[in-house]
Amino acid sequence: MTIETLQTADPEALARFDLIIDVRSPAEFAEDHVPGAINLPVLTDQERAEVGTIYVQESRFRARKIGAAHIARNVARHLETALADREGSFKPLIYCWRGGQRSGAMAVILSQVGWRTGLLAGGYRTYRRRVSAALYDHELPHPVVLLDGPTGSGKTELLALAQARGVQTLDLEDLAAHRGSLFGGVPGRPQPSQKLFESRLLAALEALDPARPVLVEAESSKIGERMIPPALWRLMETAPRIELAAPAEARARHTVETYAEMTRDRAALDDILARVPDRPGRKRLAEWRALAEAGDFQALALALMELHYDPAYRRSSRKDVRLSLAKIEMAAVAPGELAAAADQVARLMSATAVAGSMQGRMAAVHSGV
């Protein structure tokens, strides 16, 4: 059977195949992979290390022979398990690190089965070049609107509510598995590598209509340890914004509800309090710890807002020259108030004024104004 060599990793080309199979080792796959791909490694992490060591220190021939034996056994196992129920019309696409021996070996075997097998020329590196070009070298076509507001104003919840109302949204915190602050780690979800974050981001962007505005939560240039790539950050730096506002007490209450898991891990909470950027003195840190020990987490959240988060937000807002489309005042950060705010956001996003401001902003950016 003939093996089709695919020269590009564009979404349209990839979509012609029933399944994308990454045959690299699990560690390589975990660092980054083509969105939607499954990992059917032809060499495990240990086998890859073994073959590499023999190749460098002993004999290239012996390394290839041992590698071939591992590959044959692993491909046989995949045929008997993950691929056992595939019909004759199955059309898989195979890739490895650079389109070499690992993917070639599996592609030959699958094509001999009778499946119309594709091979990505250049492997993962071909795909990665496309991601890097889109997010680092080129301009993104998407008009962006920022959802802004101080800590605890319900931006993440409102983003989901706006999406349910037909608004195009991009949830950067979900893609980065981090809630964007010192308290932002998501239990049970370690942050992806920078490359995997970028893969998720580009896939999300390519699923959006570039002719319609996209609502994005205002963030700093880093979400946890992950950097927002330059192409998107340039859009966010000049994007108009919708601001949420609510009383500090209401925001503190919402914050405690959002970060409930932190109240149960006193050691982690104590470590975070000690790392607040404004360098709390011993007296203030002792006061915060006392509030935590007493279980008065709402008072603790309010103190952190008043002494750190709100002043930082006000300083940033005073320097912000981006167009403000609206300021939405909420009496409480509660379901009813958030639903009403989401309705207002949806109206703003669909208004011709937003579309006009987007077009004007994009024209200014591309003309260098």
Residue frames relative to the residue before (quaternion, step in Angstrom):
aa qw qx qy qz dx dy dz
M 1.0000 0.0000 0.0000 0.0000 0.00 0.00 0.00
T 0.4665 -0.6794 0.4968 0.2719 3.58 -1.12 0.72
I 0.2802 -0.7307 0.5993 0.1683 3.55 -1.07 0.80
E 0.3111 -0.7503 0.5553 0.1786 3.57 -0.77 1.06
T 0.2255 -0.7690 0.5847 0.1261 3.57 -0.83 0.99
L 0.2121 -0.7854 0.5757 0.0819 3.53 -0.65 1.18
Q 0.2802 -0.8090 0.5002 0.1297 3.58 -0.66 1.10
T 0.7716 0.2914 -0.1469 0.5460 3.59 1.21 -0.33
A 0.3112 -0.7382 0.5658 0.1952 3.55 -1.23 0.52
D 0.2559 0.7757 -0.5312 0.2251 3.58 1.13 0.61
P 0.6262 -0.5775 0.3651 0.3757 3.61 -1.04 0.70
E 0.6407 0.5351 -0.3362 0.4360 3.59 0.98 -0.80
A 0.6648 0.4950 -0.3027 0.4705 3.57 0.98 -0.81
L 0.6641 0.5050 -0.3034 0.4602 3.59 0.93 -0.87
A 0.6429 0.5658 -0.3216 0.4039 3.58 1.02 -0.79
R 0.5689 0.6073 -0.3881 0.3962 3.62 1.19 -0.27
F 0.6897 0.4701 -0.2720 0.4789 3.58 1.24 -0.31
D 0.5430 -0.6460 0.4401 0.3068 3.56 -1.13 0.69
L 0.8005 0.0013 0.0512 0.5971 3.57 1.07 -0.73
I 0.2406 -0.7361 0.6150 0.1485 3.55 -1.08 0.83
I 0.1128 -0.8168 0.5656 0.0107 3.56 -0.66 1.14
D 0.1832 -0.7588 0.6209 0.0717 3.53 -0.74 1.17
V 0.1635 -0.8321 0.5259 0.0660 3.58 -0.44 1.19
R 0.4117 0.7008 -0.4831 0.3255 3.59 1.23 0.25
S 0.6717 -0.4910 0.3601 0.4220 3.56 -1.28 0.17
P 0.6707 -0.5131 0.3444 0.4103 3.61 -1.17 0.44
A 0.6458 0.5191 -0.3337 0.4496 3.61 0.98 -0.74
E 0.6383 0.5084 -0.3240 0.4786 3.59 0.99 -0.77
F 0.6553 0.5155 -0.3051 0.4601 3.56 0.96 -0.91
A 0.6599 0.5264 -0.3149 0.4339 3.59 0.94 -0.87
E 0.6300 0.5421 -0.3453 0.4359 3.58 1.04 -0.68
D 0.7457 -0.2578 0.1854 0.5858 3.59 0.99 -0.81
H 0.0719 0.7842 -0.6142 0.0523 3.55 -1.21 0.54
V 0.6412 -0.4890 0.4114 0.4249 3.54 -1.29 0.25
P 0.5080 -0.6527 0.4548 0.3303 3.64 -0.80 0.90
G 0.7918 0.2807 -0.2332 0.4898 3.55 -0.92 0.96
A 0.5370 0.6266 -0.4097 0.3886 3.60 1.23 -0.22
I 0.2512 -0.7193 0.6178 0.1944 3.53 -1.27 0.48
N 0.4047 -0.7189 0.5141 0.2349 3.56 -1.16 0.57
L 0.0796 0.7437 -0.6579 0.0878 3.53 -0.69 1.20
P 0.1325 -0.8550 0.4957 0.0762 3.59 0.35 1.23
V 0.3212 -0.7265 0.5699 0.2103 3.54 -1.05 0.77
L 0.7401 0.1547 -0.1512 0.6367 3.56 1.35 -0.16
T 0.3924 -0.6895 0.5500 0.2609 3.58 -0.89 0.86
D 0.6918 -0.4418 0.3402 0.4588 3.58 -1.26 0.11
Q 0.6758 0.4951 -0.2919 0.4615 3.56 0.93 -0.91
E 0.6617 0.5040 -0.3065 0.4628 3.60 0.96 -0.86
R 0.6357 0.5264 -0.3281 0.4595 3.57 1.01 -0.79
A 0.6556 0.4995 -0.3105 0.4736 3.58 0.98 -0.85
E 0.6362 0.5367 -0.3241 0.4496 3.58 1.00 -0.84
V 0.6890 0.4785 -0.2856 0.4634 3.57 0.80 -1.02
G 0.6498 0.5252 -0.3202 0.4466 3.59 0.97 -0.81
T 0.6509 0.5156 -0.3151 0.4595 3.56 0.99 -0.83
I 0.6624 0.4943 -0.3046 0.4734 3.57 0.92 -0.90
Y 0.6253 0.5574 -0.3309 0.4345 3.59 1.00 -0.83
V 0.7324 0.4268 -0.2293 0.4784 3.58 0.92 -0.95
Q 0.8009 0.3651 -0.1600 0.4469 3.57 0.81 -1.01
E 0.7968 0.3035 -0.1533 0.4996 3.59 1.07 -0.60
S 0.7704 -0.2865 0.2761 0.4981 3.56 0.09 -1.31
R 0.4594 -0.6782 0.5033 0.2752 3.56 -0.88 0.96
F 0.6357 0.5386 -0.3256 0.4470 3.56 1.00 -0.86
R 0.6817 0.4786 -0.2937 0.4689 3.57 0.84 -0.98
A 0.6282 0.5361 -0.3399 0.4499 3.59 1.00 -0.75
R 0.6650 0.4967 -0.3060 0.4662 3.59 0.95 -0.87
K 0.6550 0.5146 -0.3210 0.4507 3.58 0.98 -0.83
I 0.6720 0.4715 -0.3000 0.4859 3.60 0.90 -0.86
G 0.6384 0.5312 -0.3230 0.4538 3.57 1.01 -0.80
A 0.6446 0.5259 -0.3166 0.4557 3.56 0.99 -0.85
A 0.6413 0.5193 -0.3252 0.4619 3.57 1.01 -0.78
H 0.6410 0.5092 -0.3208 0.4763 3.61 0.97 -0.85
I 0.6653 0.5171 -0.3069 0.4425 3.57 0.88 -0.99
A 0.6507 0.5239 -0.3215 0.4458 3.59 0.90 -0.90
R 0.6712 0.4891 -0.3030 0.4674 3.58 0.90 -0.89
N 0.6925 0.4872 -0.2919 0.4449 3.58 0.87 -0.91
V 0.6452 0.4979 -0.3303 0.4761 3.60 0.96 -0.77
A 0.6157 0.5408 -0.3464 0.4566 3.59 1.01 -0.76
R 0.6552 0.5084 -0.3135 0.4626 3.59 0.96 -0.85
H 0.6498 0.5095 -0.3215 0.4634 3.60 0.97 -0.79
L 0.6360 0.5269 -0.3272 0.4592 3.59 1.03 -0.76
E 0.7162 0.4493 -0.2447 0.4747 3.56 1.07 -0.75
T 0.7494 0.3469 -0.1965 0.5286 3.59 1.25 -0.30
A 0.8262 0.2744 -0.1540 0.4673 3.60 -0.08 -1.28
L 0.7721 0.3317 -0.1725 0.5139 3.60 1.06 -0.72
A 0.3746 0.7844 -0.4465 0.2123 3.58 1.27 0.04
D 0.7607 0.3965 -0.2158 0.4665 3.60 0.97 -0.75
R 0.4566 0.6970 -0.4534 0.3164 3.62 1.20 0.15
E 0.4050 -0.7278 0.5111 0.2123 3.54 -0.98 0.96
G 0.7287 -0.4587 0.3040 0.4077 3.54 -1.34 0.14
S 0.6688 0.5099 -0.3035 0.4480 3.59 1.15 -0.52
F 0.3744 0.7614 -0.4593 0.2631 3.58 1.31 -0.06
K 0.0800 -0.8002 0.5944 0.0028 3.56 -0.95 0.98
P 0.0170 -0.8323 0.5537 -0.0207 3.63 -0.04 1.26
L 0.2305 -0.7188 0.6313 0.1778 3.53 -1.30 0.45
I 0.1817 -0.8044 0.5632 0.0528 3.58 -0.78 1.09
Y 0.1183 0.7759 -0.6191 0.0239 3.55 -1.10 0.65
C 0.1457 -0.7416 0.6435 0.1211 3.54 -1.33 0.43
W 0.8144 -0.2508 0.1543 0.5001 3.61 -1.09 -0.51
R 0.8270 -0.0264 0.0449 0.5598 3.59 0.80 -0.95
G 0.6324 -0.5769 0.3326 0.3957 3.57 1.11 0.60
G 0.4661 0.7226 -0.4022 0.3144 3.54 1.14 0.57
Q 0.8774 -0.1015 0.0549 0.4656 3.52 -1.04 -0.86
R 0.6615 0.5279 -0.3377 0.4120 3.60 0.86 -0.84
S 0.7157 0.4174 -0.2632 0.4942 3.59 0.78 -0.95
G 0.6245 0.5536 -0.3417 0.4321 3.58 1.04 -0.75
A 0.6484 0.5243 -0.3216 0.4486 3.57 0.98 -0.85
M 0.6934 0.4599 -0.2922 0.4714 3.58 0.86 -0.90
A 0.6256 0.5459 -0.3444 0.4382 3.58 1.01 -0.78
V 0.6317 0.5291 -0.3367 0.4557 3.61 0.97 -0.80
I 0.6792 0.4888 -0.3018 0.4567 3.58 0.85 -0.94
L 0.6857 0.4797 -0.3018 0.4567 3.61 0.85 -0.91
S 0.6399 0.5115 -0.3386 0.4630 3.58 1.04 -0.68
Q 0.6388 0.5232 -0.3246 0.4613 3.58 1.09 -0.67
V 0.5579 0.5737 -0.3879 0.4574 3.57 1.20 -0.44
G 0.5630 -0.5930 0.3893 0.4240 3.54 1.14 -0.71
W 0.5168 0.6390 -0.4153 0.3901 3.56 1.28 0.06
R 0.4660 -0.6621 0.5152 0.2810 3.56 -1.13 0.75
T 0.0484 -0.8705 0.4877 -0.0447 3.51 0.22 1.36
G 0.1866 -0.7675 0.6053 0.0986 3.53 -1.08 0.86
L 0.1781 -0.7641 0.6139 0.0872 3.54 -1.23 0.61
L 0.3260 -0.7549 0.5352 0.1934 3.59 -0.70 1.07
A 0.3598 -0.7401 0.5294 0.2061 3.56 -0.50 1.20
G 0.8032 0.2306 -0.1908 0.5151 3.55 -0.85 0.98
G 0.3451 -0.8010 0.4422 0.2092 3.57 1.33 -0.06
Y 0.8371 -0.1420 0.1258 0.5131 3.53 -1.15 -0.71
R 0.6207 0.5677 -0.3563 0.4068 3.61 0.98 -0.73
T 0.5998 0.5393 -0.3609 0.4680 3.60 1.09 -0.60
Y 0.6599 0.4947 -0.2995 0.4796 3.58 0.95 -0.90
R 0.6779 0.5097 -0.3058 0.4327 3.60 0.83 -0.95
R 0.6106 0.5448 -0.3557 0.4515 3.60 1.04 -0.67
R 0.6405 0.5168 -0.3329 0.4603 3.59 1.02 -0.73
V 0.6457 0.5128 -0.3209 0.4659 3.60 0.96 -0.84
S 0.6722 0.5079 -0.2936 0.4517 3.56 0.87 -0.98
A 0.6512 0.5132 -0.3210 0.4577 3.58 0.94 -0.83
A 0.6863 0.5014 -0.2885 0.4408 3.59 0.89 -0.93
L 0.7936 0.3523 -0.1615 0.4690 3.58 0.90 -0.92
Y 0.7544 0.3553 -0.2077 0.5114 3.58 1.23 -0.29
D 0.7929 0.3673 -0.1647 0.4575 3.57 0.90 -0.90
H 0.7714 0.3463 -0.1705 0.5060 3.58 1.06 -0.69
E 0.5027 -0.6028 0.5146 0.3451 3.56 -1.37 0.06
L 0.3760 -0.7006 0.5551 0.2443 3.58 -1.00 0.81
P 0.4289 -0.7351 0.4634 0.2467 3.61 -0.96 0.79
H 0.5466 0.6775 -0.3769 0.3166 3.59 1.24 -0.29
P 0.3196 -0.7100 0.5874 0.2207 3.62 -0.90 0.87
V 0.1801 -0.8219 0.5388 0.0422 3.57 -0.71 1.12
V 0.0905 -0.7318 0.6718 0.0706 3.55 -1.21 0.71
L 0.3084 -0.7674 0.5362 0.1684 3.58 -0.85 0.98
L 0.2490 -0.7081 0.6397 0.1657 3.52 -1.18 0.73
D 0.0426 -0.8436 0.5323 -0.0553 3.55 -0.25 1.33
G 0.2909 0.7520 -0.5646 0.1762 3.55 -1.27 0.24
P 0.5938 -0.5961 0.4018 0.3614 3.59 -1.16 0.50
T 0.7262 -0.4243 0.3208 0.4356 3.53 -1.34 0.24
G 0.8236 0.2580 -0.1958 0.4657 3.55 -1.00 0.90
S 0.5250 0.6648 -0.4054 0.3436 3.61 1.23 0.08
G 0.5739 -0.6581 0.3578 0.3308 3.61 1.21 0.25
K 0.2287 0.8167 -0.5070 0.1538 3.59 1.15 0.51
T 0.6691 0.5063 -0.3122 0.4455 3.58 0.89 -0.91
E 0.6591 0.4946 -0.3074 0.4759 3.59 0.93 -0.85
L 0.6727 0.4976 -0.3095 0.4517 3.57 0.93 -0.85
L 0.5793 0.5755 -0.3745 0.4392 3.57 1.09 -0.64
A 0.6711 0.4834 -0.2931 0.4797 3.60 0.95 -0.89
L 0.6512 0.5117 -0.3171 0.4621 3.59 0.98 -0.81
A 0.6386 0.5156 -0.3256 0.4693 3.58 1.02 -0.74
Q 0.6273 0.5301 -0.3355 0.4615 3.57 1.00 -0.79
A 0.6481 0.5185 -0.3161 0.4597 3.59 0.99 -0.80
R 0.6841 0.4524 -0.2717 0.5035 3.58 1.24 -0.40
G 0.6660 -0.5508 0.2864 0.4135 3.57 1.23 0.38
V 0.4814 0.6559 -0.4456 0.3734 3.58 1.26 0.12
Q 0.4213 -0.6635 0.5475 0.2872 3.57 -1.04 0.74
T 0.0016 -0.8141 0.5796 -0.0368 3.58 -0.77 1.02
L 0.1588 -0.7364 0.6473 0.1163 3.52 -1.33 0.41
D 0.1591 -0.8135 0.5570 0.0511 3.58 -0.41 1.25
L 0.2025 -0.8254 0.5186 0.0933 3.56 0.05 1.31
E 0.6411 0.5353 -0.3352 0.4359 3.58 1.00 -0.75
D 0.6376 0.5020 -0.3318 0.4810 3.58 1.03 -0.68
L 0.6554 0.5126 -0.3118 0.4588 3.59 0.95 -0.84
A 0.7334 0.3992 -0.2197 0.5044 3.57 1.07 -0.77
A 0.3280 -0.7623 0.4920 0.2631 3.61 1.29 -0.13
H 0.6411 0.4512 -0.3409 0.5188 3.54 0.89 1.02
R 0.3739 -0.7638 0.4885 0.1953 3.57 -0.99 0.84
G 0.6096 -0.6707 0.3134 0.2833 3.52 1.19 0.63
S 0.7187 0.3377 -0.2810 0.5391 3.62 1.01 0.62
L 0.7276 -0.3832 0.3060 0.4798 3.57 -1.28 -0.09
F 0.7202 0.4124 -0.2278 0.5092 3.56 1.13 -0.72
G 0.4679 0.7856 -0.3434 0.2143 3.53 1.33 0.01
G 0.4627 0.6897 -0.4647 0.3070 3.61 1.15 -0.15
V 0.3158 -0.7489 0.5562 0.1735 3.56 -0.97 0.89
P 0.4415 -0.7136 0.4667 0.2795 3.63 -0.54 1.10
G 0.8317 0.1970 -0.1604 0.4938 3.56 -0.90 0.95
R 0.7241 0.3595 -0.2354 0.5395 3.60 1.26 0.01
P 0.1650 -0.7860 0.5874 0.0999 3.62 -0.05 1.17
Q 0.5742 -0.5948 0.4260 0.3675 3.56 -1.11 0.60
P 0.4782 -0.6427 0.5030 0.3244 3.59 -1.06 0.68
S 0.6140 -0.4890 0.4364 0.4399 3.56 -1.27 0.16
Q 0.6584 -0.4908 0.3738 0.4311 3.58 -1.24 0.31
K 0.6614 0.5098 -0.3149 0.4510 3.59 0.94 -0.84
L 0.6715 0.4822 -0.3084 0.4706 3.59 0.94 -0.82
F 0.5895 0.5503 -0.3557 0.4724 3.59 1.09 -0.67
E 0.6809 0.4828 -0.2910 0.4675 3.58 0.91 -0.90
S 0.6155 0.5322 -0.3499 0.4642 3.60 1.04 -0.67
R 0.6596 0.4979 -0.3013 0.4755 3.56 0.93 -0.90
L 0.6504 0.5323 -0.3091 0.4452 3.55 0.99 -0.89
L 0.6859 0.4751 -0.3007 0.4619 3.59 0.80 -0.95
A 0.6299 0.5255 -0.3388 0.4608 3.60 1.00 -0.76
A 0.6541 0.5037 -0.3133 0.4694 3.59 0.99 -0.81
L 0.6580 0.5075 -0.3112 0.4612 3.59 0.96 -0.83
E 0.6862 0.4920 -0.2928 0.4487 3.57 0.93 -0.85
A 0.6263 0.5213 -0.3414 0.4684 3.59 1.25 -0.27
L 0.6260 0.5469 -0.3275 0.4492 3.60 1.30 -0.18
D 0.4848 -0.6295 0.5240 0.3070 3.54 -1.29 0.46
P 0.3313 -0.7846 0.4844 0.1999 3.63 -0.41 1.14
A 0.5958 0.5662 -0.3666 0.4359 3.60 1.26 -0.15
R 0.7100 0.4033 -0.2466 0.5221 3.60 1.26 -0.25
P 0.5478 -0.6220 0.4343 0.3528 3.61 -1.06 0.66
V 0.2670 -0.7522 0.5906 0.1182 3.53 -1.20 0.72
L 0.2955 -0.7536 0.5650 0.1596 3.58 -0.81 1.04
V 0.0025 -0.7955 0.6022 -0.0672 3.56 -0.75 1.16
E 0.4549 -0.6703 0.5069 0.2946 3.56 -0.93 0.85
A 0.4885 -0.6576 0.4880 0.3014 3.57 -0.93 0.93
E 0.0049 0.7964 -0.6018 0.0592 3.56 -0.84 1.02
S 0.5044 -0.5394 0.5334 0.4124 3.52 -1.33 0.02
S 0.6966 -0.4871 0.3118 0.4246 3.58 -1.23 0.11
K 0.7400 0.2782 -0.2035 0.5775 3.60 1.29 -0.17
I 0.1791 -0.7365 0.6435 0.1064 3.53 -1.14 0.79
G 0.7676 -0.0791 0.0032 0.6361 3.54 -0.08 1.26
E 0.7745 -0.2759 0.2363 0.5179 3.56 -0.66 -1.13
R 0.6116 0.5715 -0.3485 0.4217 3.60 1.23 0.06
M 0.3358 -0.7611 0.5318 0.1587 3.53 -0.86 1.05
I 0.4077 -0.6652 0.5604 0.2779 3.58 -1.01 0.78
P 0.4551 -0.7178 0.4448 0.2824 3.64 -0.58 1.07
P 0.6746 -0.5631 0.3039 0.3681 3.59 -1.08 0.74
A 0.6454 0.5424 -0.3529 0.4058 3.62 0.86 -0.83
L 0.6939 0.4323 -0.2752 0.5058 3.59 0.99 -0.79
W 0.6387 0.5376 -0.3406 0.4326 3.59 0.94 -0.79
R 0.6095 0.5454 -0.3578 0.4506 3.61 1.04 -0.66
L 0.6468 0.5031 -0.3157 0.4784 3.58 1.03 -0.75
M 0.6785 0.5026 -0.2943 0.4477 3.57 0.92 -0.91
E 0.6242 0.5633 -0.3420 0.4197 3.60 1.07 -0.67
T 0.7776 0.3104 -0.1646 0.5214 3.60 1.10 -0.57
A 0.4677 0.7161 -0.4258 0.2952 3.60 1.27 -0.04
P 0.4771 -0.6176 0.5275 0.3356 3.60 -1.13 0.57
R 0.2290 -0.8094 0.5324 0.0949 3.57 -1.13 0.53
I 0.2558 -0.6876 0.6574 0.1719 3.46 -1.40 0.50
E 0.1870 -0.8197 0.5364 0.0737 3.57 -0.67 1.11
L 0.2448 -0.7356 0.6145 0.1461 3.54 -1.06 0.85
A 0.0249 -0.7919 0.6101 0.0037 3.57 -1.10 0.70
A 0.1057 0.7671 -0.6267 0.0875 3.56 -1.11 0.76
P 0.6280 -0.5391 0.3848 0.4086 3.62 -1.13 0.47
A 0.6228 -0.5803 0.3805 0.3615 3.55 -1.13 0.73
E 0.6367 0.5388 -0.3361 0.4374 3.60 0.96 -0.81
A 0.6616 0.4964 -0.3052 0.4719 3.56 0.98 -0.85
R 0.6609 0.5003 -0.3085 0.4667 3.57 0.98 -0.78
A 0.6211 0.5334 -0.3418 0.4613 3.57 1.06 -0.71
R 0.6428 0.5199 -0.3193 0.4632 3.57 0.97 -0.87
H 0.6682 0.4977 -0.2975 0.4662 3.57 0.93 -0.89
T 0.6303 0.5455 -0.3295 0.4434 3.58 1.02 -0.78
V 0.6459 0.5116 -0.3182 0.4689 3.57 0.95 -0.85
E 0.6506 0.5041 -0.3167 0.4716 3.59 0.99 -0.79
T 0.6706 0.5167 -0.2964 0.4422 3.59 0.97 -0.87
Y 0.7861 0.2792 -0.1312 0.5356 3.56 0.96 -0.90
A 0.1117 0.8467 -0.5130 0.0861 3.56 1.04 0.75
E 0.6245 0.5621 -0.3568 0.4083 3.59 1.01 -0.72
M 0.6107 0.5653 -0.3573 0.4241 3.59 1.12 -0.58
T 0.6277 0.5471 -0.3471 0.4316 3.60 1.06 -0.62
R 0.6806 0.4814 -0.2839 0.4738 3.58 1.22 -0.38
D 0.7068 0.3725 -0.2422 0.5505 3.59 1.28 -0.18
R 0.1832 -0.8437 0.4955 0.0949 3.54 0.24 1.29
A 0.6275 0.5449 -0.3476 0.4342 3.60 0.99 -0.75
A 0.6683 0.4826 -0.2980 0.4814 3.58 0.93 -0.89
L 0.6413 0.5256 -0.3244 0.4553 3.58 0.98 -0.83
D 0.6571 0.5118 -0.3109 0.4580 3.57 0.93 -0.89
D 0.6392 0.5241 -0.3219 0.4617 3.58 1.01 -0.79
I 0.6641 0.5008 -0.3057 0.4634 3.58 0.96 -0.86
L 0.6329 0.5368 -0.3385 0.4435 3.60 0.93 -0.83
A 0.6635 0.5091 -0.3010 0.4582 3.57 1.01 -0.78
R 0.7225 0.4333 -0.2376 0.4836 3.60 1.21 -0.45
V 0.3098 0.7397 -0.5357 0.2645 3.61 1.21 0.30
P 0.5613 -0.6816 0.3441 0.3193 3.62 -0.66 1.08
D 0.6791 0.5115 -0.3113 0.4245 3.62 1.00 -0.68
R 0.4228 -0.7411 0.4411 0.2783 3.59 1.27 0.25
P 0.0919 -0.8242 0.5564 0.0522 3.62 0.36 1.15
G 0.4666 -0.6688 0.5010 0.2899 3.56 -1.04 0.78
R 0.7159 -0.4513 0.3043 0.4373 3.55 -1.29 0.22
K 0.6566 0.5241 -0.3214 0.4369 3.57 0.92 -0.88
R 0.6875 0.4761 -0.2889 0.4661 3.57 0.86 -0.96
L 0.6447 0.5162 -0.3231 0.4622 3.58 0.97 -0.82
A 0.6312 0.5210 -0.3289 0.4712 3.58 1.05 -0.74
E 0.6327 0.5253 -0.3292 0.4641 3.60 1.03 -0.76
W 0.6573 0.5027 -0.3115 0.4671 3.58 0.95 -0.86
R 0.6600 0.5047 -0.3092 0.4626 3.56 0.95 -0.85
A 0.6278 0.5352 -0.3325 0.4570 3.56 1.05 -0.71
L 0.6308 0.5187 -0.3284 0.4745 3.58 1.03 -0.76
A 0.6473 0.5099 -0.3165 0.4700 3.58 1.01 -0.81
E 0.6561 0.5134 -0.3100 0.4580 3.58 0.93 -0.87
A 0.6899 0.4667 -0.2714 0.4822 3.57 1.08 -0.73
G 0.4726 -0.6905 0.4298 0.3392 3.58 1.26 -0.16
D 0.4991 0.6429 -0.4349 0.3852 3.59 1.24 0.30
F 0.0183 -0.8629 0.5046 -0.0211 3.54 0.56 1.20
Q 0.5951 0.5505 -0.3811 0.4446 3.58 1.11 -0.48
A 0.6432 0.4994 -0.3216 0.4832 3.59 0.99 -0.77
L 0.6251 0.5311 -0.3313 0.4664 3.58 1.07 -0.74
A 0.6624 0.4992 -0.3064 0.4671 3.58 0.89 -0.92
L 0.6482 0.5181 -0.3146 0.4610 3.58 0.99 -0.83
A 0.6465 0.5163 -0.3184 0.4627 3.58 0.99 -0.82
L 0.6526 0.5072 -0.3136 0.4674 3.60 0.97 -0.83
M 0.6411 0.5172 -0.3270 0.4632 3.58 1.01 -0.77
E 0.7115 0.4799 -0.2683 0.4377 3.57 0.77 -1.04
L 0.7674 0.3913 -0.1971 0.4682 3.57 0.97 -0.82
H 0.8051 0.2331 -0.1204 0.5319 3.59 1.16 -0.48
Y 0.7844 0.4000 -0.2287 0.4152 3.57 0.34 -1.24
D 0.7035 0.4628 -0.2914 0.4538 3.62 0.79 -0.93
P 0.6437 0.4959 -0.3499 0.4662 3.67 0.89 -0.70
A 0.6421 0.5134 -0.3292 0.4645 3.58 1.01 -0.79
Y 0.6538 0.5075 -0.3187 0.4620 3.59 0.99 -0.79
R 0.6498 0.5114 -0.3220 0.4611 3.59 0.99 -0.80
R 0.6352 0.5199 -0.3388 0.4599 3.59 0.96 -0.77
S 0.6644 0.4999 -0.3004 0.4673 3.55 0.96 -0.87
S 0.6615 0.5227 -0.3087 0.4404 3.58 0.96 -0.87
R 0.6337 0.5406 -0.3407 0.4360 3.59 1.02 -0.74
K 0.7012 0.4515 -0.2596 0.4868 3.56 1.13 -0.66
D 0.5621 0.6448 -0.3709 0.3616 3.58 1.26 -0.38
V 0.1351 -0.8109 0.5675 0.0458 3.57 -0.62 1.15
R 0.4348 0.7083 -0.4597 0.3130 3.59 1.24 0.12
L 0.6037 -0.5859 0.4130 0.3489 3.54 -1.14 0.72
S 0.2324 -0.7526 0.5996 0.1415 3.59 -0.95 0.91
L 0.2819 -0.7820 0.5371 0.1432 3.56 -0.64 1.12
A 0.7780 -0.1701 0.1375 0.5890 3.59 1.08 -0.72
K 0.2002 -0.7152 0.6473 0.1713 3.51 -1.36 0.37
I 0.1667 -0.8108 0.5589 0.0496 3.55 -0.51 1.22
E 0.2044 -0.7980 0.5618 0.0762 3.56 -0.54 1.23
M 0.0702 -0.7823 0.6186 0.0192 3.56 -0.93 0.95
A 0.4379 -0.6914 0.5079 0.2687 3.57 -0.98 0.81
A 0.7832 0.0212 0.0111 0.6213 3.56 1.18 -0.61
V 0.3878 -0.6666 0.5693 0.2851 3.56 -1.22 0.45
A 0.3115 0.7428 -0.4934 0.3283 3.51 0.41 1.37
P 0.7302 -0.4687 0.2587 0.4245 3.61 -1.16 0.49
G 0.6915 0.4843 -0.3008 0.4436 3.60 0.79 -0.93
E 0.6724 0.4913 -0.2887 0.4723 3.56 0.94 -0.91
L 0.6591 0.5032 -0.3082 0.4663 3.58 0.97 -0.82
A 0.6315 0.5284 -0.3345 0.4584 3.59 1.02 -0.75
A 0.6584 0.4952 -0.3083 0.4757 3.57 0.96 -0.86
A 0.6397 0.5173 -0.3208 0.4693 3.57 1.03 -0.79
A 0.6380 0.5270 -0.3231 0.4592 3.58 1.02 -0.80
D 0.6102 0.5384 -0.3466 0.4665 3.59 1.05 -0.71
Q 0.6727 0.4941 -0.2949 0.4652 3.55 0.94 -0.91
V 0.6303 0.5247 -0.3285 0.4685 3.59 1.01 -0.80
A 0.6464 0.5235 -0.3221 0.4520 3.59 0.94 -0.87
R 0.6480 0.5016 -0.3229 0.4735 3.58 1.00 -0.77
L 0.6531 0.5140 -0.3180 0.4562 3.57 0.94 -0.82
M 0.6823 0.5051 -0.2915 0.4408 3.55 0.93 -0.87
S 0.7216 0.4241 -0.2477 0.4879 3.57 1.10 -0.61
A 0.5042 0.6753 -0.4168 0.3406 3.58 1.26 -0.23
T 0.5632 -0.6059 0.4439 0.3444 3.54 -1.11 0.68
A 0.5735 0.5922 -0.3836 0.4163 3.60 1.15 -0.54
V 0.6396 0.5095 -0.3249 0.4752 3.57 1.02 -0.79
A 0.6553 0.5131 -0.3167 0.4549 3.56 0.87 -0.94
G 0.6622 0.5113 -0.3060 0.4543 3.57 0.98 -0.85
S 0.6678 0.4929 -0.3075 0.4654 3.56 0.92 -0.87
M 0.6118 0.5492 -0.3428 0.4545 3.55 1.10 -0.69
Q 0.6717 0.5016 -0.3044 0.4523 3.54 0.85 -0.95
G 0.6588 0.5096 -0.3028 0.4633 3.54 0.97 -0.88
R 0.6601 0.5092 -0.3134 0.4546 3.57 0.94 -0.87
M 0.6661 0.5008 -0.3101 0.4575 3.55 0.93 -0.93
A 0.6314 0.5270 -0.3388 0.4570 3.59 1.01 -0.76
A 0.6495 0.5192 -0.3143 0.4580 3.57 1.01 -0.85
V 0.6494 0.5232 -0.3214 0.4487 3.55 0.96 -0.88
H 0.7225 0.4488 -0.2616 0.4562 3.57 0.81 -1.01
S 0.6761 0.4635 -0.3068 0.4836 3.64 1.16 -0.45
G 0.5149 -0.6707 0.4013 0.3520 3.56 1.30 -0.09
V 0.3844 0.7243 -0.4899 0.2960 3.64 1.21 0.25
